Amino acid sequence: MFWVLLLLLAWVVAGAACTRLCLAAVRAAAVERSGAADGEERDPVAVPLTLYEAAFLSGGPRRVADLTLVSMARQRRLLLARTGWATVVDPHGRDDMERSVIGAIGPEGQSPIAPVRAAAATADPVRGLADRLVRAGLAVPEGHTGTTIADAVRQVRLAAPAVAALGAAALLLPTPSETPRHLVALWFALPLVLTLGCLATARFEVHPYSRWASPAGQRLLGALRRGAGGAGDDRTYLTSVAVRGIRAVGEPDLRAAFAHGGHDRRAEGEQEC
């Protein structure tokens, strides 16, 4: 009857993962209701997302820093070399984000890109942007990014093959069992169906899954993507960078600069999974 212990373990794995997903969905709904109750709910038509807001909701603070660097480089006010170095051409930033990037580069006007990205991502302008989005119910509050729907979905995705592996191990046990193997398989099918059902429900109800954006923020991101086609070329380009990250950059030299600058490709998957 050792297979019963494996079955209990399978139920623990499936139950814990699905419970975490349900709690994450409840928290996300609470964040959205809080933003609406504060009277700061955003109308995607009347008040569309800015590029900085879209970048934060899509990829977090690092995405905001990347967008700022790319925007300044396209305007020839910042030189991003293939070797991974940033050089200031115009020392006068046009907004707080740009000034934080210039300040991170330092008084010598030249610095490796990696520390510039890290410093800009933690600067006051980005923290202020995050606070405004949280108050509006569009972003996940700080400290909850490890318990978002995206993280919970990943855990359920891991739980499904784990349950299947436990079931296979139970069926392959050499010790004799009074329970027929097809009944053992049926018992293990129950927690597997639970995990797959939770994944299907999440896909239908709350997809795409975002680490940074609340459901309301995701709706605004969707409106931004739909309206991007009618904007100017530069606006469309920067919108793609805000939403998709560095992988949306078409210039080989610019992509090489971020590759040498310690760009974390894992961040590109944070917007949707």
N, C-alpha and C positions, 0 to 999 in steps of 0.2 A: 504493500500500500504506500510505497514511497512516492508514487505518482501524485498522491493526495497532497503531499507537502509542496510538490512542484506546482500543483493547481492553486494552492493557497498563495504561493509566491506570485503566480501569474495574476491572480485577482488583486493582490496588493499593488503590483506594478501598474496594472490597468486602472484600478480605482484611484490611486494617487495622481496619476497623470490626468485622468478625466476630471477629477475634482479640481485640480489646479487650473485646468482650462475653464471650467465653469466659474471659479472665483475670479479669474482674470477678466472674463466677460462681464461679470457683475461690477468689478472695479471700473472697467472702461465705461460702462453705462453711467456709473455714479459720477465720474469725471465730467461726462458730457452734460448730465443734469445740473451739476454744480455750475458749469460755465453758463448754461442757459438761465439759471436762477439768478446769477449775478448781473443779468441784463447785458452781457457782452457777446451774445451769440452772433456769429458773423453770417451775413447774407453773401453767398458767393458771387452774386451779380453786382450788388451795390458796393460791397467792400471785398474785392478779390484779394488773394494772398499776394504779398510782395515776394520777390525772388528770394530774399533772405529767409522769410517765413517758410516758403516752400522747401528751401534747402534744409532747414532745421527739421521740419516735419518728415522729410524723406530720409535724411541720413544723420541728423543730430548736429552737434557743434562742429565736428570735423567737416561735414558737408558745407556748412556756412563758410568756414575758412577756405575750403577749396574753391567755392564759388567766387569769393572775393578775389582770390589770387588769379583765377582764370579771367574774371572780368577786367581786372587791372592790366593783365598781360595783353588782352585783346585790344585795349585802348592805348597800348604802348606806353603806359605809365609805370610799368613794372616789367623787367626782363627776367624770364624764367629760362635758364640755360639747360641744355640737355644733361649737363653734369650734375644737376640737382641743386643749383645755386640760384638765389633770387637777388636781383639788383634793382634798387630804386632809381627810376628815371624822373618821376615827378613826386617830390616829397610832400605835396599838399593833397591829403586825402579828401575825398568829396563827401564822406560820411563817416560815422563813428567806426564802422567795420573796417573801412580802408585805413583810417588812422591807426587802428589797433594793429593792422598788418604792418604798416610802416614802422610803428613803434617796436614791434617784435623783431623786425629786421635789424634795428639798432642804428646808432648814430653814424656808423661807417657806411651805411647804405648798401650793405651786402651781407648775406647770410645763407647757410644751407636751408633748403625749403622745409625739411622735417621739423626743426625746432620752431620755425615761424608758424607752421600749421598748428603745432601743439599749443604755442602761446596764444595765438589768435583764437583758437577754439575755447580757451578758458578765460578770455578777456571779459571785461565788464559788459561791453555791448552785446555779446552773445548770451551772457547770463540774463541781461535785461530782456532780450528777445524771448528767451525761454520762459521767463516769468510772465510776460504778457500773453504768450500763447497758452500757458497753463491756466491763467486767470480767465481766459476766453473759452476754456474747455476744449481747446484744439490739440493740446500736447499732453503727454503723460507726465505727471509730477515727478520731480527728481526723487530718486530712491525707489521708484516703482518700475524702472526700466528693466529690472531683472524678473519682474512678475507680470509682464504684458502678455497679450494674447499671442503674439509671435513666439515668445519664449515657451509659453504653455503648449502651443501647437507643436513646436519642435520636440518637446518631451513626449507628447502623445505619439508622434511619428516614431520615436525611439521605442516607445512601449509596445507598439504593434509587433515589430519583429522580435522583440524580447519575449512576448507571450507566445508567438509562434515557435520560437526556439525552445522554450520550456515545454511546449506541447510535444515537439519532436523528440526531445530528450525523454519525456515520459513514455512515449511509444516505443522508443528504442531500448528501454531498460531491459537488461537480460533477466532480471528476477521475475519469476512467475507472478501473475496477478489473477485474482478471481473475476475481475471486471473485464469484459471483452474490450479489445482494443478500439473498436469503433465507438463504444460508449466513452472511453477515455478521450478520444479525439473530439467527441461531441461536447464533453465538459470543458475542454480547452477552447472550443470554438466560441463559447459564451463570452469570456473576457476579450477575445479577439474581435468579436462583433461589436462589443462595447467601444473599444478604441477606434475601430473603423467608422462606427456610427458617429462618434464625437468629431472625428476629422471631417466626415461628410457634412455634418451640421455646421461646423465652423466654416467650412468652405462656402456653404450656401448663405449663412447668416452674416458673417463678419469679415469675409475676404475683401480686399487684401489685408494681410496681417502686418502691422507696423510696430516697430519697437518704440517709435517716438510720437506718432500721431494718434490721437483718440479717434473714435469713429467719426466725429464731426470734422476733425482735421483731415481725415481721409476723404471725406466727401468734397471738401474744398480743394484738395489736391486733384481729385477727379475733374472738378470744374476747371481747374487751371490747365490740365492736359487737353481738355476738349477745346478750350479757347485759345490755345497756344498757336494753332495753325493760322489764325488771322493776324497775328502780330508781325512786327518787322523781323528781318532776318536775325539781327543781333539778339533781340528779345527772345526769339524762338530758340536760338542756340543756347543762351544762358538759362532758359527755362529747362531745356533738356539736361544741362549740367546740374541744375538745382535738384531735379527729380531723379536723375539716373546716376549722377556722380561723374567721376573722371572718365569712366568708360564711354561717356557721350562726347568726349573731346575728340575732334577729328584730326587735329594737327599732330603729326608724329613727333615733332620736336617738343611740343607741350606735354604730350603723354610721356615721353622719355624723361622730361624734367621731374614729373611726379613719381615716376618709377624709381629714379635715383634718389628722390626725396623721401623715401620710406613710406610710400603710399600703401595703406592697408586695404587690400582688395576685399577683405571680409566685410568692410563697411558698405560695399556696393550691394550687399544682399540685405541690408537692414530695412530697406523701404518695404519690400514685399517678399514673401516666401510662400 
